[in-house]
Structure formats: C-alpha cells, structure tokens
Amino acid sequence: MHNKLLNTLATSPSVELLKSKNMEFIILFFAEAFGSDTTVTSESIHYKLADYLEARSIAEDDENGIRLIDTYEERARKYIQLWANKGFLTNYKNDTGEIFYELSSHSSKTLDWLTNLKKEEYI
C-alpha cells in the first residue's frame, strides 16, 4: 500500500493540480468555466480564459512559459494546452471537426472533493 500511495502522489494529475503554484487560479477558473456545463467549445474556453486572465490581471508565469509580452489570448492558448498535457483537461472533436474541452476525471473529482470539504451544519 505504501508504494501505491507514493506512486499516486508522484503521478496523479489530481495531486499535481493541488500542488500547482497556480492551484487557486486554475481551480477557480475550472469552476467558473465548467459550472453547469460538462463540455465547452475550444473557442468558448479560450475566450473565457483570456477574459479571466485579464480581469484578474494574471500576467507572467515563467514556470509555464507565459510571458508578459504575450497577449491574453496567447496566454489562454498556452494554459489550455498545458492543462490538457498535464491531464487536467481532455478534448475531442465532434463529427464536424469542432474541438470541445471537458474537465478530466481527475480534475472533476478534485473539484468535487474540494466542494464537499465544507462541513454542513445539520439541524
């Protein structure tokens, strides 16, 4: 069991998300972008993220190759590609070739877990 836990800590996208320097930004964006939707179009998620980055003045992120000279649209594109590569998001093409994104099972479970951490008072 010890080795299994160590392996999970080393390889799980859920753990990587929670350990990420930008964890709060990523999780809050995912909650906003995928609130009641399970999938969003590529155009929609890029637009939402560019707006989110601009509204919160999120600028440079050397660790992830995001530079101050990048436009918000370029930053959004880089982040979405990075998140897909890390297993935080998945994407697929529909029959017409349009790309859709959805939270990976890891990200979805992480958001569910965080949401359920708040202790509810029962009367």
N, CA and C atoms as an extended XYZ file, in Angstrom:
369
Properties=species:S:1:pos:R:3:atomname:S:1:resname:S:1:resid:I:1 pbc="F F F"
N         0.823       -1.192        0.000 N   MET     1
C         0.000        0.000        0.000 CA  MET     1
C         0.867        1.255        0.000 C   MET     1
N         1.969        1.217        0.727 N   HIS     2
C         2.889        2.349        0.812 CA  HIS     2
C         3.374        2.763       -0.583 C   HIS     2
N         3.789        1.782       -1.391 N   ASN     3
C         4.272        2.066       -2.741 CA  ASN     3
C         3.169        2.609       -3.638 C   ASN     3
N         1.970        2.094       -3.451 N   LYS     4
C         0.838        2.565       -4.250 CA  LYS     4
C         0.554        4.032       -3.952 C   LYS     4
N         0.587        4.403       -2.673 N   LEU     5
C         0.371        5.799       -2.293 CA  LEU     5
C         1.479        6.691       -2.834 C   LEU     5
N         2.717        6.257       -2.735 N   LEU     6
C         3.833        7.036       -3.271 CA  LEU     6
C         3.702        7.223       -4.777 C   LEU     6
N         3.285        6.176       -5.469 N   ASN     7
C         3.083        6.260       -6.912 CA  ASN     7
C         1.974        7.256       -7.249 C   ASN     7
N         0.889        7.210       -6.508 N   THR     8
C        -0.217        8.151       -6.728 CA  THR     8
C         0.247        9.582       -6.498 C   THR     8
N         0.981        9.807       -5.425 N   LEU     9
C         1.487       11.147       -5.138 CA  LEU     9
C         2.420       11.650       -6.240 C   LEU     9
N         3.148       10.740       -6.856 N   ALA    10
C         4.115       11.129       -7.882 CA  ALA    10
C         3.514       11.274       -9.270 C   ALA    10
N         2.393       10.602       -9.544 N   THR    11
C         1.905       10.547      -10.927 CA  THR    11
C         0.488       11.066      -11.148 C   THR    11
N        -0.271       11.289      -10.112 N   SER    12
C        -1.672       11.662      -10.272 CA  SER    12
C        -1.848       13.118      -10.704 C   SER    12
N        -2.601       13.348      -11.794 N   PRO    13
C        -2.919       14.729      -12.172 CA  PRO    13
C        -3.684       15.478      -11.071 C   PRO    13
N        -4.470       14.776      -10.276 N   SER    14
C        -5.191       15.422       -9.173 CA  SER    14
C        -4.216       16.004       -8.164 C   SER    14
N        -3.207       15.230       -7.810 N   VAL    15
C        -2.206       15.688       -6.856 CA  VAL    15
C        -1.394       16.826       -7.472 C   VAL    15
N        -1.039       16.693       -8.743 N   GLU    16
C        -0.291       17.765       -9.408 CA  GLU    16
C        -1.092       19.058       -9.430 C   GLU    16
N        -2.388       18.957       -9.671 N   LEU    17
C        -3.246       20.144       -9.645 CA  LEU    17
C        -3.227       20.796       -8.269 C   LEU    17
N        -3.353       20.007       -7.228 N   LEU    18
C        -3.375       20.549       -5.872 CA  LEU    18
C        -2.019       21.102       -5.441 C   LEU    18
N        -0.935       20.612       -6.021 N   LYS    19
C         0.400       21.097       -5.681 CA  LYS    19
C         0.838       22.260       -6.571 C   LYS    19
N         0.067       22.549       -7.602 N   SER    20
C         0.436       23.577       -8.559 CA  SER    20
C         0.560       24.949       -7.907 C   SER    20
N         1.553       25.698       -8.342 N   LYS    21
C         1.753       27.066       -7.861 CA  LYS    21
C         0.505       27.920       -8.136 C   LYS    21
N        -0.183       27.619       -9.219 N   ASN    22
C        -1.375       28.366       -9.629 CA  ASN    22
C        -2.676       27.642       -9.278 C   ASN    22
N        -2.638       26.797       -8.269 N   MET    23
C        -3.790       25.964       -7.936 CA  MET    23
C        -5.080       26.769       -7.799 C   MET    23
N        -5.041       27.839       -7.033 N   GLU    24
C        -6.254       28.619       -6.785 CA  GLU    24
C        -6.814       29.179       -8.092 C   GLU    24
N        -5.952       29.756       -8.901 N   PHE    25
C        -6.368       30.321      -10.181 CA  PHE    25
C        -6.977       29.239      -11.080 C   PHE    25
N        -6.317       28.089      -11.177 N   ILE    26
C        -6.795       27.013      -12.050 CA  ILE    26
C        -8.144       26.487      -11.568 C   ILE    26
N        -8.245       26.177      -10.300 N   ILE    27
C        -9.474       25.589       -9.766 CA  ILE    27
C       -10.644       26.559       -9.878 C   ILE    27
N       -10.413       27.820       -9.547 N   LEU    28
C       -11.496       28.798       -9.650 CA  LEU    28
C       -11.931       29.005      -11.100 C   LEU    28
N       -10.966       28.989      -12.019 N   PHE    29
C       -11.335       29.103      -13.428 CA  PHE    29
C       -12.139       27.884      -13.877 C   PHE    29
N       -11.690       26.693      -13.516 N   PHE    30
C       -12.423       25.486      -13.898 CA  PHE    30
C       -13.855       25.527      -13.364 C   PHE    30
N       -14.011       25.946      -12.119 N   ALA    31
C       -15.350       26.016      -11.529 CA  ALA    31
C       -16.220       27.004      -12.289 C   ALA    31
N       -15.628       28.120      -12.685 N   GLU    32
C       -16.393       29.129      -13.427 CA  GLU    32
C       -16.693       28.674      -14.855 C   GLU    32
N       -15.700       28.157      -15.532 N   ALA    33
C       -15.854       27.787      -16.942 CA  ALA    33
C       -16.748       26.566      -17.144 C   ALA    33
N       -16.699       25.633      -16.190 N   PHE    34
C       -17.463       24.396      -16.342 CA  PHE    34
C       -18.595       24.295      -15.323 C   PHE    34
N       -19.004       25.424      -14.755 N   GLY    35
C       -20.024       25.443      -13.714 CA  GLY    35
C       -21.123       24.415      -13.884 C   GLY    35
N       -21.990       24.613      -14.841 N   SER    36
C       -23.088       23.671      -15.064 CA  SER    36
C       -22.892       22.884      -16.356 C   SER    36
N       -21.845       23.211      -17.089 N   ASP    37
C       -21.564       22.531      -18.352 CA  ASP    37
C       -20.497       21.459      -18.146 C   ASP    37
N       -20.669       20.361      -18.838 N   THR    38
C       -19.641       19.331      -18.757 CA  THR    38
C       -18.621       19.508      -19.869 C   THR    38
N       -19.040       20.118      -20.976 N   THR    39
C       -18.125       20.372      -22.087 CA  THR    39
C       -18.305       21.810      -22.567 C   THR    39
N       -17.219       22.369      -23.092 N   VAL    40
C       -17.270       23.703      -23.691 CA  VAL    40
C       -16.466       23.661      -24.988 C   VAL    40
N       -16.841       24.507      -25.925 N   THR    41
C       -16.122       24.546      -27.192 CA  THR    41
C       -14.736       25.131      -26.983 C   THR    41
N       -13.853       24.823      -27.891 N   SER    42
C       -12.495       25.354      -27.838 CA  SER    42
C       -12.528       26.880      -27.857 C   SER    42
N       -13.336       27.421      -28.733 N   GLU    43
C       -13.455       28.886      -28.831 CA  GLU    43
C       -13.946       29.478      -27.518 C   GLU    43
N       -14.931       28.856      -26.915 N   SER    44
C       -15.511       29.352      -25.673 CA  SER    44
C       -14.513       29.320      -24.519 C   SER    44
N       -13.804       28.218      -24.352 N   ILE    45
C       -12.877       28.120      -23.218 CA  ILE    45
C       -11.705       29.086      -23.393 C   ILE    45
N       -11.237       29.264      -24.630 N   HIS    46
C       -10.151       30.216      -24.866 CA  HIS    46
C       -10.611       31.644      -24.569 C   HIS    46
N       -11.801       31.976      -25.022 N   TYR    47
C       -12.356       33.309      -24.775 CA  TYR    47
C       -12.568       33.548      -23.277 C   TYR    47
N       -13.155       32.558      -22.589 N   LYS    48
C       -13.403       32.683      -21.145 CA  LYS    48
C       -12.101       32.849      -20.371 C   LYS    48
N       -11.080       32.072      -20.740 N   LEU    49
C        -9.819       32.148      -20.020 CA  LEU    49
C        -9.101       33.466      -20.287 C   LEU    49
N        -9.112       33.943      -21.524 N   ALA    50
C        -8.488       35.235      -21.827 CA  ALA    50
C        -9.143       36.341      -20.999 C   ALA    50
N       -10.474       36.330      -20.917 N   ASP    51
C       -11.198       37.311      -20.100 CA  ASP    51
C       -10.859       37.157      -18.620 C   ASP    51
N       -10.784       35.929      -18.159 N   TYR    52
C       -10.477       35.635      -16.759 CA  TYR    52
C        -9.081       36.143      -16.398 C   TYR    52
N        -8.110       35.893      -17.275 N   LEU    53
C        -6.737       36.347      -17.045 CA  LEU    53
C        -6.663       37.876      -17.003 C   LEU    53
N        -7.370       38.502      -17.930 N   GLU    54
C        -7.353       39.963      -17.985 CA  GLU    54
C        -8.053       40.578      -16.779 C   GLU    54
N        -9.201       40.047      -16.396 N   ALA    55
C        -9.971       40.595      -15.274 CA  ALA    55
C        -9.205       40.490      -13.962 C   ALA    55
N        -8.383       39.471      -13.837 N   ARG    56
C        -7.631       39.265      -12.600 CA  ARG    56
C        -6.182       39.711      -12.717 C   ARG    56
N        -5.863       40.332      -13.847 N   SER    57
C        -4.505       40.847      -14.101 CA  SER    57
C        -3.433       39.793      -13.874 C   SER    57
N        -3.712       38.574      -14.314 N   ILE    58
C        -2.726       37.499      -14.207 CA  ILE    58
C        -1.778       37.655      -15.389 C   ILE    58
N        -0.533       37.891      -15.084 N   ALA    59
C         0.422       38.251      -16.129 CA  ALA    59
C         1.426       37.139      -16.384 C   ALA    59
N         2.617       37.327      -15.907 N   GLU    60
C         3.721       36.437      -16.232 CA  GLU    60
C         3.713       35.173      -15.365 C   GLU    60
N         4.125       34.084      -15.980 N   ASP    61
C         4.242       32.801      -15.290 CA  ASP    61
C         5.406       32.071      -15.930 C   ASP    61
N         6.618       32.414      -15.493 N   ASP    62
C         7.824       31.841      -16.089 CA  ASP    62
C         7.838       30.323      -16.041 C   ASP    62
N         7.333       29.774      -14.957 N   GLU    63
C         7.333       28.327      -14.768 CA  GLU    63
C         6.611       27.613      -15.907 C   GLU    63
N         5.575       28.254      -16.457 N   ASN    64
C         4.768       27.629      -17.505 CA  ASN    64
C         4.933       28.283      -18.875 C   ASN    64
N         5.959       29.113      -19.037 N   GLY    65
C         6.237       29.716      -20.337 CA  GLY    65
C         5.297       30.840      -20.726 C   GLY    65
N         4.613       31.422      -19.755 N   ILE    66
C         3.703       32.537      -20.015 CA  ILE    66
C         4.492       33.818      -19.773 C   ILE    66
N         4.602       34.643      -20.818 N   ARG    67
C         5.409       35.849      -20.714 CA  ARG    67
C         4.534       37.097      -20.706 C   ARG    67
N         5.083       38.160      -20.144 N   LEU    68
C         4.381       39.429      -20.050 CA  LEU    68
C         4.041       39.990      -21.427 C   LEU    68
N         4.878       39.689      -22.422 N   ILE    69
C         4.620       40.221      -23.757 CA  ILE    69
C         3.529       39.453      -24.505 C   ILE    69
N         3.133       38.292      -23.985 N   ASP    70
C         2.057       37.512      -24.605 CA  ASP    70
C         0.724       38.237      -24.418 C   ASP    70
N        -0.116       38.191      -25.436 N   THR    71
C        -1.464       38.720      -25.290 CA  THR    71
C        -2.254       37.774      -24.383 C   THR    71
N        -3.393       38.239      -23.885 N   TYR    72
C        -4.217       37.370      -23.038 CA  TYR    72
C        -4.702       36.152      -23.823 C   TYR    72
N        -4.949       36.317      -25.115 N   GLU    73
C        -5.367       35.189      -25.949 CA  GLU    73
C        -4.242       34.159      -26.073 C   GLU    73
N        -2.992       34.639      -26.227 N   GLU    74
C        -1.847       33.718      -26.304 CA  GLU    74
C        -1.649       33.004      -24.970 C   GLU    74
N        -1.802       33.734      -23.882 N   ARG    75
C        -1.674       33.126      -22.557 CA  ARG    75
C        -2.733       32.041      -22.370 C   ARG    75
N        -3.966       32.353      -22.771 N   ALA    76
C        -5.055       31.385      -22.645 CA  ALA    76
C        -4.742       30.134      -23.455 C   ALA    76
N        -4.287       30.310      -24.684 N   ARG    77
C        -3.957       29.166      -25.536 CA  ARG    77
C        -2.870       28.303      -24.887 C   ARG    77
N        -1.829       28.959      -24.355 N   LYS    78
C        -0.736       28.220      -23.716 CA  LYS    78
C        -1.212       27.465      -22.479 C   LYS    78
N        -2.012       28.125      -21.644 N   TYR    79
C        -2.511       27.460      -20.437 CA  TYR    79
C        -3.386       26.259      -20.788 C   TYR    79
N        -4.272       26.419      -21.734 N   ILE    80
C        -5.181       25.318      -22.071 CA  ILE    80
C        -4.396       24.129      -22.618 C   ILE    80
N        -3.406       24.398      -23.451 N   GLN    81
C        -2.560       23.317      -23.962 CA  GLN    81
C        -1.797       22.646      -22.820 C   GLN    81
N        -1.249       23.446      -21.926 N   LEU    82
C        -0.525       22.928      -20.770 CA  LEU    82
C        -1.434       22.056      -19.902 C   LEU    82
N        -2.636       22.556      -19.625 N   TRP    83
C        -3.570       21.805      -18.778 CA  TRP    83
C        -4.012       20.502      -19.433 C   TRP    83
N        -4.161       20.509      -20.742 N   ALA    84
C        -4.502       19.265      -21.446 CA  ALA    84
C        -3.323       18.288      -21.363 C   ALA    84
N        -2.118       18.806      -21.538 N   ASN    85
C        -0.921       17.952      -21.459 CA  ASN    85
C        -0.728       17.358      -20.067 C   ASN    85
N        -1.103       18.112      -19.032 N   LYS    86
C        -0.937       17.636      -17.654 CA  LYS    86
C        -2.080       16.720      -17.205 C   LYS    86
N        -3.108       16.585      -18.026 N   GLY    87
C        -4.229       15.715      -17.674 CA  GLY    87
C        -5.312       16.412      -16.877 C   GLY    87
N        -5.282       17.751      -16.823 N   PHE    88
C        -6.330       18.496      -16.123 CA  PHE    88
C        -7.581       18.637      -16.997 C   PHE    88
N        -7.375       18.691      -18.313 N   LEU    89
C        -8.466       18.805      -19.286 CA  LEU    89
C        -8.319       17.707      -20.325 C   LEU    89
N        -9.435       17.335      -20.925 N   THR    90
C        -9.404       16.444      -22.082 CA  THR    90
C       -10.122       17.159      -23.216 C   THR    90
N        -9.812       16.757      -24.438 N   ASN    91
C       -10.508       17.354      -25.576 CA  ASN    91
C       -10.817       16.289      -26.607 C   ASN    91
N       -11.757       16.613      -27.459 N   TYR    92
C       -12.148       15.712      -28.539 CA  TYR    92
C       -12.796       16.531      -29.641 C   TYR    92
N       -12.847       15.938      -30.821 N   LYS    93
C       -13.517       16.579      -31.956 CA  LYS    93
C       -14.862       15.904      -32.162 C   LYS    93
N       -15.872       16.727      -32.482 N   ASN    94
C       -17.173       16.145      -32.803 CA  ASN    94
C       -17.199       15.753      -34.282 C   ASN    94
N       -18.348       15.359      -34.769 N   ASP    95
C       -18.469       14.878      -36.145 CA  ASP    95
C       -18.103       15.931      -37.187 C   ASP    95
N       -18.275       17.207      -36.840 N   THR    96
C       -17.967       18.284      -37.788 CA  THR    96
C       -16.544       18.814      -37.619 C   THR    96
N       -15.784       18.235      -36.706 N   GLY    97
C       -14.401       18.641      -36.503 CA  GLY    97
C       -14.206       19.734      -35.472 C   GLY    97
N       -15.299       20.175      -34.826 N   GLU    98
C       -15.186       21.205      -33.801 CA  GLU    98
C       -14.599       20.583      -32.532 C   GLU    98
N       -13.663       21.294      -31.897 N   ILE    99
C       -12.989       20.784      -30.705 CA  ILE    99
C       -13.744       21.217      -29.457 C   ILE    99
N       -13.937       20.264      -28.560 N   PHE   100
C       -14.587       20.511      -27.279 CA  PHE   100
C       -13.632       20.119      -26.154 C   PHE   100
N       -13.723       20.837      -25.050 N   TYR   101
C       -12.930       20.542      -23.860 CA  TYR   101
C       -13.855       20.151      -22.724 C   TYR   101
N       -13.348       19.306      -21.864 N   GLU   102
C       -14.043       18.968      -20.632 CA  GLU   102
C       -13.010       18.714      -19.548 C   GLU   102
N       -13.453       18.814      -18.311 N   LEU   103
C       -12.562       18.501      -17.203 CA  LEU   103
C       -12.209       17.024      -17.268 C   LEU   103
N       -10.959       16.708      -17.005 N   SER   104
C       -10.593       15.297      -16.925 CA  SER   104
C       -11.272       14.711      -15.685 C   SER   104
N       -11.317       13.411      -15.597 N   SER   105
C       -11.912       12.782      -14.412 CA  SER   105
C       -11.144       13.188      -13.164 C   SER   105
N        -9.827       13.382      -13.298 N   HIS   106
C        -9.006       13.802      -12.160 CA  HIS   106
C        -9.425       15.184      -11.664 C   HIS   106
N        -9.553       16.131      -12.591 N   SER   107
C        -9.939       17.496      -12.210 CA  SER   107
C       -11.351       17.530      -11.660 C   SER   107
N       -12.233       16.787      -12.278 N   SER   108
C       -13.624       16.747      -11.828 CA  SER   108
C       -13.723       16.206      -10.402 C   SER   108
N       -13.013       15.114      -10.125 N   LYS   109
C       -13.020       14.531       -8.777 CA  LYS   109
C       -12.389       15.486       -7.764 C   LYS   109
N       -11.346       16.193       -8.171 N   THR   110
C       -10.686       17.146       -7.282 CA  THR   110
C       -11.636       18.284       -6.931 C   THR   110
N       -12.333       18.833       -7.916 N   LEU   111
C       -13.300       19.901       -7.648 CA  LEU   111
C       -14.438       19.403       -6.769 C   LEU   111
N       -14.933       18.204       -7.048 N   ASP   112
C       -15.999       17.626       -6.213 CA  ASP   112
C       -15.520       17.466       -4.774 C   ASP   112
N       -14.313       16.949       -4.605 N   TRP   113
C       -13.753       16.738       -3.272 CA  TRP   113
C       -13.632       18.062       -2.534 C   TRP   113
N       -13.091       19.076       -3.191 N   LEU   114
C       -12.936       20.388       -2.556 CA  LEU   114
C       -14.284       20.993       -2.187 C   LEU   114
N       -15.264       20.837       -3.055 N   THR   115
C       -16.602       21.366       -2.805 CA  THR   115
C       -17.241       20.696       -1.599 C   THR   115
N       -16.969       19.419       -1.423 N   ASN   116
C       -17.577       18.663       -0.328 CA  ASN   116
C       -16.809       18.744        0.990 C   ASN   116
N       -15.690       19.458        1.010 N   LEU   117
C       -14.924       19.590        2.246 CA  LEU   117
C       -15.619       20.471        3.278 C   LEU   117
N       -16.442       21.398        2.809 N   LYS   118
C       -17.122       22.300        3.732 CA  LYS   118
C       -18.106       21.504        4.577 C   LYS   118
N       -17.915       21.615        5.862 N   LYS   119
C       -18.776       20.880        6.782 CA  LYS   119
C       -20.124       21.577        6.872 C   LYS   119
N       -21.159       20.856        6.574 N   GLU   120
C       -22.523       21.389        6.659 CA  GLU   120
C       -23.072       21.151        8.053 C   GLU   120
N       -23.736       22.147        8.552 N   GLU   121
C       -24.376       22.007        9.854 CA  GLU   121
C       -25.756       21.407        9.663 C   GLU   121
N       -26.029       20.351       10.375 N   TYR   122
C       -27.338       19.702       10.290 CA  TYR   122
C       -28.155       20.064       11.509 C   TYR   122
N       -29.410       20.337       11.267 N   ILE   123
C       -30.309       20.691       12.371 CA  ILE   123
C       -31.351       19.597       12.527 C   ILE   123
